[in-house]
Amino acid sequence: MKAKAVLLLGLMCSLPVSAANVIIVSVKNSSGIDVEAVKRIYLGKMKAFPDGSKALPLTFEQGNDVRGAFNTGVLGK
């Protein structure tokens, strides 16, 4: 499946004293993105960016600690 814009959730590096959620958006995507847009994409309420390019949320498997931290910290779930 070709997607003009691909969203990828991941941690680039994990240190015991520091951790962060990272949202990666294609350099070809000129749409701005904020936390509210990320929430809407991952909750299935938003399927595309304002410029019309497809948003494809990716995440870790269920039960993964990083996924749990993202769901709690960003999505409030």
C-alpha positions in Angstrom: 0.0 0.0 0.0 1.4 3.4 -1.0 0.9 6.1 1.4 2.0 9.7 0.8 2.6 10.1 4.5 3.5 7.5 7.0 3.3 8.0 10.7 5.6 5.9 12.8 5.6 5.7 16.5 8.9 4.6 18.1 11.6 5.3 20.5 14.9 6.1 18.8 16.8 5.2 21.9 15.7 4.1 25.3 17.7 5.1 28.4 16.7 4.1 32.0 16.7 7.8 33.0 14.9 9.2 29.9 12.2 8.1 27.5 10.1 10.0 25.0 7.4 9.4 22.4 8.6 10.1 18.9 6.3 10.8 16.0 7.9 10.5 12.5 6.2 12.1 9.5 7.5 11.9 5.9 9.6 14.8 4.8 7.3 15.0 1.8 4.4 15.9 4.0 4.0 19.6 4.3 1.1 19.5 6.7 1.7 20.5 10.3 1.0 18.1 13.0 0.3 18.6 16.7 -0.6 16.4 19.6 -4.3 16.7 19.0 -3.9 15.6 15.4 -1.8 12.6 16.6 -4.6 11.7 19.1 -7.2 11.8 16.3 -5.1 9.7 13.9 -4.4 7.0 16.5 -8.0 7.0 17.7 -9.2 6.5 14.1 -11.0 9.9 14.0 -8.7 11.3 11.4 -7.6 9.4 8.3 -5.7 12.0 6.4 -3.6 15.1 6.9 -5.0 18.6 6.0 -3.4 18.4 2.6 -5.3 15.2 1.9 -2.4 12.8 2.2 -3.1 9.5 3.9 -2.2 9.1 7.6 -1.1 5.6 8.5 -0.6 5.1 12.2 1.9 2.4 13.2 2.6 1.2 16.7 4.1 -1.6 18.7 2.3 -4.9 19.5 -0.2 -5.1 22.3 1.4 -5.6 25.7 4.5 -3.7 24.7 5.6 -1.2 27.4 6.3 1.6 24.9 2.9 1.2 23.4 1.4 1.4 26.8 3.3 4.5 27.7 2.2 6.1 24.4 -1.5 5.2 25.0 -1.4 6.5 28.5 0.7 9.6 27.9 -0.5 10.8 24.5 -3.9 9.2 24.0 -5.0 9.3 27.7 -6.1 5.6 27.6 
